[in-house]
Amino acid sequence: MVRFIVRSVVSTIVTILLVSIGLFVLIEVGSGDISVKILGVFATPEQRASYRAQLGLNAPTWQRYLDWLVGNDWRAKSRMTYPLITIENPKTKEVEWWADIDGQATRWKMEKGELKRLLRQEDGFSKAVAAESDWIAADNGETFFWGVDNRNNAVKWVKGSGEEVWVLTKAGLRKQGDGPRSCRWLDTNFFHDGLLDHKCIDNR
């Protein structure tokens, strides 16, 4: 009896995995080049490559599959220096991710090569202060910082790298000189809708 139950459980798990892999492959093949569909056929190769990187589509296939299957919040959160919390935006009523630094809700941004903390005020607005002390020195000589930006993204900035990325705004594509090296969108819902959830886009 026990052997039958174990065999049934294993068989069910294998079947679910095979179905999920098949569905993932269909989505990957059937969706085509997402960057072209979103940016249009007149987008340059540089713009499309930047946008694909922001969507996480330049990651290995196995990693994209795991992100699609179980989400990538757990991996993004594990890289954060500070614990993360969710707060409802009083104006939009949307749930936002913030880092909790001794009770102070905090986000970060790069401005002209300088890392700044965005301290959340009681009215929902943010106050920018210098965050030079937040940089972390890695063993390979790279100075970096993982934080939450003002678009619900877990991002990695590298000091002095001056990463240039193309971001999609309401007015069209805009080149940004202080972009992050890595970007992972943090989902505020329990369930994930799939690959298109993982974006690092400026919607201003």
Helices and strands as residue ranges (DSSP letters): H 2-31, H 34-39, H 45-55, H 61-70, H 73-78, E 84-88, E 95-101, E 104-111, E 114-120, E 126-130, G 132-134, E 136-137, E 143-148, E 153-158, E 163-169, E 172-179, E 182-185, G 195-197
